[in-house]
Amino acid sequence: MFRDNTKAPKANFHMDGFLNLNKPISFTSHDCVAKLRRLLNTRRIGHAGTLDPLATGVLPIAVGRATRLLQFLRSDKAYRAVIRFGVSTTTDDLEGEILNQQPVPHLDLARIKVALQQFQGTIQQVPPIYSAIQVDGKRLYDLARSGKTVEVPTRTVEISEIKIVSWQPGDFPELEIDIACGGGTYIRAIARDLGTALQTFGTLTNLTRTQSSGFDLENSLTLEQLEEQLQQDPFQPVLPDEVLGNLEAIALSPLLAKRWCQGQRIAPYDLPETFTTSRAPLRIHTETGAFLGIGQLTDPPTGTILTARVVFAEGLNMQG
């Protein structure tokens, strides 16, 4: 069980932005949030994209007002996974109880390359029974632990690329792969289903998330590295603009910026001539580049207007 023995910092850290955390093994995503609340001395912390306890790697963290921006992060992710064949478990990874063990010494890489083709593109996937998906208002893993049998709903997921990294033959051979995918994809389910496609069993033995929502593993911080930086006071969160570059931006004059931050609706004829016609969320800036928040063009009966979805720049001086 996770226990947080971290000493509270000597000073309060007032920050609004993102942290690219390298989640350690055996920690749940909730464990990470609990530890960061103590390290950063704030309760306003959230995360994007839950990682299983046995998984490591990129866990995007929002601090302060940035928690309101989590919904606008990119949904694409990338993983490095190791799949063991000839074994199945209750959880589709090594955290669960073993259900089947059947040596498959004759399984070869040529067959696997053919089978992997059916897992690329837009596919239908049945998530693991031990997952956080809700059915009738209850988490699947809670239903599974209580012994209840439920029908797990199929979902559509997007797998943009699968690359083979290494292959280890044997009685229980292991395949290492890199996977680029959209949000909501369960790598454990890919391991399980790939085993089925090869007429054997498959389970996930190792998983590292290498990219998520614009963050990558190379630039991530461990909890230990973060704690060390906080002791030396150089830590600064990643600013929203560095993460939300996937959203189109609109720059407002000082007067319009003030009106927008006060919740007033802005008509298109007040916007720059190059303003977008997209109805997707938009980054809103001042003309000097200060990030104000997230807006959106809507079409009420009175005509197209720019409204505020999240005002981030509370108290910002917008006179220049």
C-alpha positions in Angstrom: 0.0 0.0 0.0 1.3 3.5 -0.9 2.3 5.6 2.0 3.4 9.2 1.7 6.2 10.1 4.1 7.1 13.3 2.2 7.8 16.3 4.4 5.7 19.3 3.5 7.7 22.2 1.8 8.8 25.1 3.9 7.0 27.6 1.7 3.8 27.7 -0.3 4.3 27.2 -4.0 1.7 29.2 -6.0 1.8 27.9 -9.6 -0.5 27.3 -12.5 0.7 25.0 -15.2 1.6 21.4 -16.1 4.1 18.9 -14.9 5.4 16.0 -17.1 5.7 13.3 -14.4 7.4 10.0 -15.0 5.2 7.7 -12.9 7.0 5.0 -10.9 6.0 1.4 -10.9 3.5 0.2 -8.2 2.1 3.8 -7.8 -1.5 4.4 -8.9 -2.2 7.7 -10.7 -4.1 8.6 -7.5 -1.0 7.9 -5.4 1.0 10.3 -7.6 -1.6 13.1 -7.2 -1.7 12.6 -3.4 2.1 12.8 -3.2 2.3 15.9 -5.5 -0.4 17.7 -3.4 2.0 17.4 -0.4 5.1 18.2 -2.4 3.6 21.3 -4.0 1.4 22.2 -1.0 -1.8 22.5 -3.0 -4.9 20.4 -3.5 -5.6 21.8 -7.0 -3.9 18.9 -8.9 -5.3 16.6 -11.5 -3.9 14.2 -14.1 -4.7 13.2 -17.7 -4.8 9.6 -18.8 -4.7 7.0 -16.0 -1.8 4.6 -15.9 -2.1 1.1 -14.3 0.0 0.5 -11.2 2.5 -1.7 -13.0 2.9 0.8 -15.9 5.5 3.6 -15.8 6.1 6.7 -17.9 4.5 9.9 -18.9 1.6 11.0 -16.6 0.6 14.6 -17.5 -0.2 16.6 -14.3 -2.1 19.9 -14.1 -1.5 22.2 -11.2 -3.7 25.1 -10.0 -5.9 26.7 -12.5 -4.4 24.4 -15.2 -6.6 21.6 -13.9 -9.4 23.3 -15.8 -7.5 22.9 -19.0 -7.0 19.1 -18.8 -10.0 18.5 -21.1 -8.3 20.4 -23.9 -5.1 18.4 -24.1 -4.3 16.2 -27.1 -5.6 12.6 -26.8 -2.8 10.9 -28.7 -0.5 8.6 -26.7 2.5 6.2 -27.3 3.7 3.2 -25.4 6.5 0.7 -25.3 5.0 -2.7 -24.3 6.3 -6.2 -23.7 3.8 -9.1 -24.4 4.4 -12.7 -23.2 2.7 -15.4 -25.2 1.4 -18.7 -23.8 0.1 -17.0 -20.6 -3.2 -15.4 -19.7 -4.3 -13.7 -16.4 -7.4 -12.3 -14.9 -6.2 -8.7 -15.5 -4.4 -9.3 -18.8 -1.1 -8.3 -17.1 1.1 -9.7 -14.4 -0.9 -8.0 -11.6 -3.6 -10.7 -11.9 -3.9 -14.4 -11.2 -2.7 -16.8 -13.9 -5.5 -18.5 -15.7 -3.7 -20.4 -18.4 -0.1 -21.4 -19.2 0.7 -23.2 -22.4 4.3 -23.3 -23.9 4.4 -22.1 -27.5 8.0 -22.7 -28.5 7.2 -22.9 -32.2 5.6 -19.4 -32.3 7.7 -17.3 -34.7 8.0 -13.6 -35.6 6.7 -14.1 -39.2 3.3 -15.2 -37.9 3.3 -12.3 -35.4 4.0 -9.7 -38.1 1.0 -10.9 -40.1 -1.3 -11.0 -37.0 -0.3 -7.4 -36.0 -1.8 -6.0 -39.2 -5.3 -6.5 -37.8 -4.5 -4.3 -34.8 -3.7 -1.1 -36.8 -6.1 1.6 -37.9 -9.6 1.9 -36.5 -10.4 -1.2 -34.6 -13.0 -2.6 -32.1 -11.7 -3.4 -28.7 -13.1 -5.0 -25.6 -11.4 -3.4 -22.5 -10.1 -5.7 -19.8 -12.6 -6.7 -17.1 -10.3 -5.1 -14.5 -10.5 -1.5 -15.8 -11.9 1.8 -14.7 -14.7 1.9 -17.3 -18.1 2.4 -15.7 -21.1 0.1 -16.4 -24.4 1.1 -14.8 -22.5 3.6 -12.7 -20.0 1.1 -11.3 -16.3 0.6 -12.2 -15.6 -2.7 -14.0 -12.8 -3.6 -11.6 -15.2 -3.2 -8.6 -17.7 -5.4 -10.3 -15.0 -8.0 -11.1 -13.7 -8.0 -7.5 -17.2 -8.6 -6.2 -17.5 -11.7 -8.5 -20.2 -10.2 -10.7 -20.2 -11.1 -14.3 -20.9 -8.2 -16.7 -20.8 -7.7 -20.4 -17.9 -5.3 -21.2 -19.0 -2.8 -23.8 -16.9 -2.8 -27.0 -15.3 0.5 -27.9 -13.8 1.9 -31.1 -10.1 2.9 -30.8 -7.5 4.2 -33.2 -4.0 2.6 -33.5 -1.9 4.7 -35.8 1.3 2.6 -35.7 2.8 -0.6 -34.2 6.6 -1.2 -34.5 8.4 -4.3 -33.5 11.4 -3.5 -31.2 12.6 -6.9 -30.2 11.7 -10.6 -30.2 12.7 -13.2 -27.6 11.8 -16.8 -28.6 11.3 -19.6 -26.1 8.6 -21.7 -24.4 6.9 -18.4 -23.4 8.3 -16.0 -26.0 8.1 -12.2 -25.5 7.5 -9.5 -28.1 8.5 -5.8 -27.5 6.6 -3.2 -29.5 6.1 0.5 -29.8 2.5 1.5 -30.1 1.1 5.0 -31.1 -2.6 5.3 -30.5 -5.5 7.5 -29.6 -7.1 8.0 -26.2 -9.0 5.1 -24.6 -6.9 2.4 -26.0 -6.0 -0.5 -23.6 -2.6 -2.0 -24.4 -3.5 -4.9 -22.1 -6.4 -5.7 -24.4 -4.0 -5.7 -27.4 -1.7 -8.2 -25.6 -4.7 -10.5 -24.9 -6.2 -10.2 -28.4 -2.9 -10.7 -30.2 -2.5 -13.9 -28.3 -6.0 -15.0 -29.3 -5.2 -14.1 -33.0 -2.2 -16.4 -32.8 -4.3 -19.2 -31.3 -2.6 -19.0 -27.9 -2.7 -16.6 -24.9 -1.1 -13.3 -24.4 -0.5 -11.0 -21.4 1.2 -7.7 -20.8 4.5 -8.0 -18.8 5.8 -4.4 -19.0 4.4 -1.1 -20.1 6.0 2.4 -20.4 4.1 5.3 -21.7 6.6 7.3 -23.9 4.2 10.1 -25.0 0.9 11.6 -23.8 -1.0 14.7 -24.6 2.1 16.6 -26.0 4.5 15.4 -23.3 7.3 12.9 -23.9 9.4 10.5 -21.6 12.7 12.2 -22.4 11.6 15.4 -20.8 9.7 13.9 -17.9 10.6 14.3 -14.2 10.6 11.5 -11.5 9.1 12.3 -8.1 12.7 12.3 -6.7 13.9 14.8 -9.3 10.9 17.0 -8.6 11.5 16.9 -4.9 15.2 17.8 -5.4 14.2 20.8 -7.6 11.8 22.0 -5.1 14.5 21.9 -2.4 16.6 24.2 -4.6 13.6 26.4 -5.7 14.2 26.3 -9.5 11.1 24.3 -10.5 8.6 26.0 -12.8 5.5 24.3 -14.3 5.1 24.0 -18.0 3.0 26.9 -19.3 -0.3 26.1 -20.9 0.7 27.6 -24.3 3.6 25.1 -24.5 1.1 22.2 -24.2 -2.0 23.5 -26.0 -0.3 24.2 -29.3 -2.7 21.8 -31.1 -5.4 24.4 -30.6 -5.8 27.3 -33.0 -5.2 30.8 -31.5 -6.8 34.2 -31.6 -5.1 37.4 -30.4 -7.4 40.1 -28.8 -6.7 43.8 -28.4 -6.4 45.0 -24.8 -10.0 46.2 -24.7 -11.4 43.0 -26.2 -9.2 40.9 -23.9 -10.6 42.7 -20.9 -14.2 42.2 -22.1 -13.6 38.5 -22.9 -12.1 37.8 -19.5 -15.2 39.5 -17.9 -17.4 37.0 -19.7 -18.7 39.3 -22.4 -19.4 37.9 -25.8 -17.3 39.1 -28.7 -18.8 39.5 -32.2 -16.8 38.4 -35.2 -16.6 42.0 -36.7 -14.6 42.9 -33.5 -12.1 40.1 -34.1 -8.9 40.3 -36.3 -9.6 39.9 -40.0 -7.8 36.6 -40.0 -10.0 35.0 -37.3 -10.8 31.4 -37.7 -14.2 29.9 -38.6 -13.5 26.7 -36.6 -16.0 25.7 -34.0 -13.3 23.8 -32.1 -11.9 25.2 -28.8 -9.5 28.1 -29.4 -6.5 29.5 -27.4 -7.2 33.1 -26.6 -4.2 35.6 -26.2 -3.5 39.2 -25.8 -1.7 40.9 -28.7 1.5 40.7 -26.7 1.1 36.9 -26.4 -0.2 36.4 -22.8 -2.4 33.4 -22.5 -6.0 34.3 -21.5 -7.8 31.0 -21.7 -10.0 28.8 -24.0 -12.8 30.2 -26.1 -15.1 29.0 -28.8 -17.1 30.4 -31.7 -20.8 29.6 -31.3 -23.9 30.4 -33.4 -26.8 31.6 -31.3 -29.9 33.2 -32.9 -28.2 36.6 -32.8 -25.3 35.5 -34.9 -21.8 34.1 -34.5 -20.0 35.1 -31.3 -16.8 34.3 -29.4 -17.5 33.0 -25.9 -15.3 32.0 -23.0 -15.1 28.4 -21.9 -12.2 28.7 -19.5 -10.8 32.1 -18.3 -7.3 31.4 -17.2 -5.9 35.0 -16.8 -7.7 36.1 -13.7 -6.4 39.4 -12.5 -4.1 39.8 -15.5 -3.1 43.4 -16.4 -4.3 43.7 -20.0 -3.5 47.4 -20.6 -0.5 46.5 -22.9 
